[in-house]
Amino acid sequence: MQKKISISQIKSAVHEAYDLYKTNDTGKNADYIPYLANVDKGLFGISICLLNGEIIECGDSAYKFGIESVSKVHTAILILRQYGAQELLKKIGADATGLPFNSIFAILLENDHPSTPLVNAGAITACSMVKPIADSDGKWKAIVDNITELCGSAPQLIDELYKSESDTNFNNRSIAWLLKNYNRIYDDPDISLDLYTRQCSLGITANQLAICGATIANKGLNPVTRQQVFDAGFSPKITSLIATVGFYEHTGDWLYTSGIPAKTGVGGGVMGTFPGLFGIAAFAPPIDNAGNSVKAQLAIKHIVNKLGLSVFSGDQVTITE
Ligand code: GLN
């Protein structure tokens, strides 16, 4: 079916979602990382980036929060750029675990395999693969430059979050060394873990994530900077990874009810990508028991449903003025 939606319909859906959920106080800030427990739980922002570069935003869309696991998407794209789609599949994998993001059990069940770059194990493996190998500063620069290109502007390290997370990441240290035991770390395990922890501690805004979502939706062409950040052929690859495991053990429920692939982080951010149409991001710190922002989920779901969209509908959608 051919379908037309207007920019004013999108704007009113965004504002409606904001008004509907602004006062919702379900969920709780992540508290296993002390810094996150203290972020103002009333913050709430929504942003959409259209493929012509126009941004539609509401609330705290310019507030810098901890990117956390949303950064797994960026670094997976970096691995695609540096190694190609086949090597990512071979060295990491593309399977959902159906288990929590930090599951050690999942590594054992996957027969020594990290399974996907979008859970902690696969993300630490991805950091180990980032080139230049054995050059911690060079790797960090590659990670930050890639995020900058995808988001159209630079992320900023939140030092306090980095320290808080480094002081408490015992589970992730076990994951790094277990992966090393299975030959799934392709560089020094401590450096790989530190890079992962640092990338999770980057401050990012909903606007920046919406631009990244739009770059993915736009076959690698950043609609704001007009830079071709990655090969068009990587868009369906990264979108399939996001669709498969973006909400961890709640991914099926999410995709079924929202119709849009999206990736979450325990900092409260959610980044969605609607192929050929737009990127969307929402941010609100309180999360559910799987580590996914409650209000960001409600808002994105409301907007996509209100516009009558689903990536599975087969509709050919155009956005009009
Ligand atoms: N840095 C966090 C961790 O590794 C990221 C988790 C998340 O956002 N789901 O535990």
Boltz pocket constraint, residues with backbone or C-beta under 6 A from the ligand:
constraints:
  - pocket:
      binder: B
      contacts: [[A, 67], [A, 68], [A, 69], [A, 70], [A, 101], [A, 102], [A, 120], [A, 165], [A, 172], [A, 196], [A, 197], [A, 200], [A, 264], [A, 265], [A, 266], [A, 267], [A, 290], [A, 291]]
      max_distance: 6.0
